[in-house]
Amino acid sequence: RAAAAAGRRHYRREPLDLERHAEYWELKSVLKKAEGDVIVACGFVLHVEHPHKFILSYLRVLNGDARFAQEAWSRVNDALRTTVCVRYEPHVIAVAAIFMASRHLRVALPEADGDDDR
């Protein structure tokens, strides 16, 4: 019903003043609620953790500069356009982005100690 009303409104000749049109805001609210209900019903998780925050934390420990951070950040942005974000945990994506950025910029990363079991 709401979609039909929205469709009819599309064919009006005069522009609709959305700021003062109460029906618009009501339909927008109903549509957002319905969209949320559909997403939850489909089993989507609405709270996600992004790898970006891990990049900043890890690079702080590594004393990475702004150029290094920007390169890793760009790698994460590119990764989020693929299926990587649903296949791996965000901290893993961040580590991979830092690794790729270090290779691209030829920045040496610290080596792991032999005693470390992680």
C-alpha positions as CSV (number, residue, x, y, z in Angstrom):
1,R,0.0,0.0,0.0
2,A,2.8,2.4,0.9
3,A,4.7,1.5,-2.3
4,A,1.6,2.2,-4.4
5,A,1.1,5.5,-2.8
6,A,4.8,6.4,-3.3
7,G,4.5,5.4,-7.0
8,R,1.5,7.6,-7.5
9,R,3.3,10.5,-6.0
10,H,6.1,10.0,-8.5
11,Y,3.9,11.1,-11.4
12,R,2.8,14.4,-9.9
13,R,3.7,17.4,-11.9
14,E,4.4,19.8,-9.0
15,P,7.4,19.1,-6.8
16,L,6.6,17.7,-3.4
17,D,7.8,19.8,-0.5
18,L,9.3,17.0,1.5
19,E,10.3,19.1,4.5
20,R,6.7,19.9,5.4
21,H,4.9,16.9,4.0
22,A,3.9,14.7,6.9
23,E,2.9,11.8,4.8
24,Y,6.5,11.6,3.4
25,W,8.0,11.3,6.8
26,E,5.4,8.8,7.9
27,L,6.1,6.6,4.8
28,K,9.8,6.9,5.3
29,S,9.5,5.8,8.9
30,V,7.3,2.8,8.0
31,L,9.7,1.8,5.2
32,K,12.8,2.0,7.5
33,K,11.0,-0.2,10.1
34,A,9.9,-2.7,7.5
35,E,13.4,-2.9,6.0
36,G,14.9,-3.5,9.5
37,D,12.3,-6.3,10.1
38,V,13.2,-8.0,6.8
39,I,16.9,-7.8,7.5
40,V,16.5,-9.3,11.0
41,A,14.1,-12.0,9.7
42,C,16.7,-13.0,7.1
43,G,19.3,-13.5,9.9
44,F,21.6,-10.6,9.2
45,V,23.8,-9.4,12.0
46,L,23.4,-5.7,12.3
47,H,26.4,-5.0,14.5
48,V,29.7,-5.6,12.8
49,E,33.3,-4.9,13.8
50,H,35.4,-3.2,11.1
51,P,39.1,-3.9,10.6
52,H,40.0,-0.2,10.4
53,K,40.2,0.1,14.2
54,F,42.6,-2.8,14.4
55,I,44.9,-1.1,11.8
56,L,45.3,2.0,13.9
57,S,46.0,0.0,17.1
58,Y,48.5,-2.4,15.4
59,L,50.3,0.4,13.6
60,R,50.6,2.3,16.8
61,V,52.4,-0.7,18.3
62,L,54.6,-0.9,15.2
63,N,55.3,2.8,15.2
64,G,53.9,3.1,11.7
65,D,53.7,6.5,10.0
66,A,50.8,8.1,8.3
67,R,51.8,6.8,4.8
68,F,51.9,3.3,6.2
69,A,48.5,3.7,7.8
70,Q,47.0,5.2,4.6
71,E,48.3,2.3,2.5
72,A,46.9,-0.3,5.0
73,W,43.6,1.6,5.3
74,S,43.3,1.6,1.5
75,R,43.9,-2.2,1.4
76,V,41.1,-2.7,3.9
77,N,38.7,-0.5,1.9
78,D,39.4,-2.6,-1.2
79,A,39.0,-5.8,0.8
80,L,35.6,-4.7,2.0
81,R,34.3,-4.6,-1.6
82,T,34.9,-8.4,-1.8
83,T,33.8,-11.4,0.1
84,V,36.8,-11.2,2.4
85,C,34.8,-9.4,5.1
86,V,32.4,-12.3,5.5
87,R,35.1,-15.0,5.3
88,Y,37.6,-13.7,7.8
89,E,37.6,-12.0,11.2
90,P,38.3,-8.2,11.1
91,H,41.6,-8.5,13.0
92,V,42.8,-11.0,10.4
93,I,41.9,-8.6,7.6
94,A,43.8,-5.8,9.4
95,V,46.9,-7.9,9.7
96,A,46.8,-8.9,6.1
97,A,46.3,-5.3,5.0
98,I,49.3,-4.2,7.2
99,F,51.4,-7.0,5.7
100,M,50.5,-6.1,2.1
101,A,51.1,-2.4,2.9
102,S,54.5,-3.2,4.4
103,R,55.5,-5.2,1.2
104,H,54.3,-2.4,-1.0
105,L,56.1,0.3,0.9
106,R,59.1,-1.9,1.6
107,V,58.7,-1.4,5.4
108,A,60.3,-4.2,7.5
109,L,58.0,-5.8,10.0
110,P,59.4,-7.2,13.3
111,E,60.2,-10.9,13.2
112,A,58.4,-13.3,15.7
113,D,60.5,-14.8,18.5
114,G,61.1,-18.5,18.4
115,D,59.7,-18.8,21.9
116,D,56.3,-17.3,21.0
117,D,53.7,-20.0,20.6
118,R,51.1,-17.7,19.0
